[in-house]
Amino acid sequence: EARALAALRRGDGGAIDFFVARYGAYVAAIVNNMLSGLPPEDAEEAAADVFVALWRNAERVPEGSVRAYLAGIARNKARDVLRRRRLCAPLEDDAFELAAPSPEAELTERELAERTRRAVLAMPEPDREIFLRHYFYEQSAAEIALLLDMNTNTVKSRLRRGRERLRAELVKED
């Protein structure tokens, strides 16, 4: 893998074949899981885009973490497809009326979101970064550990502590 990554960084076009052969099924599984119910062409395009991103950004991929890098890119490409689909979906006029929350519910929702935001911002570093990466950017504990050069169990422990702090803050304000 290290040799193939080095070759890819040098611009060797054949090196991408190694990664497609090795991780193609893995990437396809991630993309297909996130895009189930959509036409298969969407998943195929997203999976192909993952390897294009690997080709274009090979110099940014840390040694020994190609799998984690591809998993993150696969999730992002699938989210891009979902975003495009949502933007292009035809909307019925009645859908807005039926889905519109009451003003009270909207206010309660906004207040809860603001309280949550304040509680998360009050977390000490690196707990805040770990919490945001996991719950807002949907990165796994293993991916976060790799990015922050931490033990996976430490990341899980800090996530648990973050949830406990958040729960305590939200209960305290009720």
N, C-alpha and C positions, 0 to 999 in steps of 0.2 A: 504494500500500500504506500509506503514512504517513497519508494522508487517511482511509482506511478504518479504520485502527487508532485514529486520533483520534475518529472517529465512534463506533466501538465503545466507546471509553472514556467517551463522553458518553451511552451507553445507546441508541444508534441501532440498533434491531433489524435493519434492512436491511443493516447493515455486515457481519454475519456471513455473509451470502450471498456477498459478495465473496471471503471467505477459503475458504468451502466450494468455490466454483467454481475458485478458483486452486490450492488445496492439497488438495482432496478426494481426487484420485487418488493423490497423494503419500502422504497419511496412510493411505489404504486399502492401498497397496502395503506399507507398513511393518507394519501390523496383520495383513494377510493372510499375509505372510511369517512372522511370529512365531506365528500361530495356524493354520498349515496343518494340516489333519487334523481340525480342530474344525468344528462346524457353522457355516455362513456367518453365521448370526444373531449368533454371538458376535463375529465380526469386525466386523459392521455396528454392533453396539451399542458396541463399543470405539471405532470410528471416530467415531461420533456423540458419545461422551463426550469425545473430544479437543476437538471444537468447543464443547461445553458448557463445558469447562475454559477455553478461550480466551475465551469470553464472560464467564465469571465472574472471570477474572484478567487482563483486558486491560490493566489499569494496571501489571501486573508485567512485561509483555512489553517487552523493550528494543527501541527503534527499529531497524529494519533486520535484526532477527533472528527474525522470525515463523516462518520455515521451520525454523530450529534449535529454537525453542521447541516447535513442533508435533511435530517428530520426537521430542524427548524425552518429551513428553506421550504420544504414540502408543505408544512403547515401554513406558512405565509402565502405560498402560491395558491393553495386551496382557499384560503380566506379571501385572496384577491378575486378568485372566480366567484365565490359566494357574494362578495360585495358588488361585483359587476352584475350578477344575476338580480340582486335586490334592486339595483338602480334601474335596470331595464325592465323589471316586471311591471306589467300593466296594473294600474290601480283602479279599483271601482270607487266612485264617489261615496257610496254608502259605507265603504270600509272605514273611512275616517270617522264617520258619525258613530258607528258601532264600537270602534276601538277607542274612542276618545274617553279618557278618564274624567271623573268629576273634578271640579276645581279643588275640593277638599283632598281627594286622593292625590292629585297632582302636587299640592302643597306638601302633604305628608311625605311623598316620594322625594321631593326636592330637599326637604329638611333632613331626611335620612341620608341622602347622598352627601349633603354638606357635612353632617356629623361624621360620616364615614371618612370623608376626605380629610377632615381635621384630625381624626384619630390616626389615620395612616401617616399623615405628615408629622405627627408628634412622635412616631416611632424613631428610636435611635438607629443610626447607620451601623452595620450594613443590614439590619433587620428590615428597614423600610425598603431598601432596594430588592432584597430577596422576596419580600411580600409582593411588591409591585411586579417583579418579573414573573412570579408564579401565578398570581391571580389576575393580572391585567394583560400580561404578554404571553400567558399560557406556556411558560417554559417549565420543564420538569425539574425536579430537585437535582437530578444528575446533570442536566444542562447548566443549571445555575452554579452548581459546585464546580464544574469545569471552567465556566467563565470567570468565576470569582476566586478560583484556586482555593477551594474549601473542600472539606470532607462532605460527602452526600448526607451522612447522618447529622452533621452540624447544620446543614441547610434545613433538613426536616425538623430538627429541634427548634430552630429559629422561626420556621413557619408556624409551628405549634404555639410558640410563645407569642408570635404576632397575632394569631387568631384569638388567643386568650386575652391579650391586651385590648384588641378591638372589641371583643365581646364585653369586657369590663367597662370600657369607655361608653359603649352604646347603652348598656344597662344603667350605668351611672347617670346618664343624661335623661333617662326616661323618668 
